[in-house]
Amino acid sequence: MSAAGSSQGAKAPSGGREPHEVGERGGVITNRRWRRVAEMAPLAAEGPHVPSPCQSVCIMHPDTGWCEGCLRSIDEIAAWSRMDNAAKRVVWAQLPDRLARRIALEASE
């Protein structure tokens, strides 16, 4: 099942934020940055230009090592401008699985 189609529920994070700000509810990714990455993923396979998944967050999660915005590793972020389109598509292909894993981690926190 794709990350966007997963049916795991969201858990309200600490800090008083609303539950709809993170995770997933009713099969819809409610974290706007993660939702944008999920929406962009199919576009990465089309056309001559492979877009960057960057969401201008650049905060690395301490457990996953992925950016909290785009779900790339620091090495992938640093190398992005030098990667050819095939390498960029390999990174993009990993993002739906990372998204599902990150949502599951968020729900367990």
Beta strands, then each sheet from edge to edge (+ up, - down):
strand 1: 24-25
strand 2: 28-29
sheet 1: 1+ 2-
end
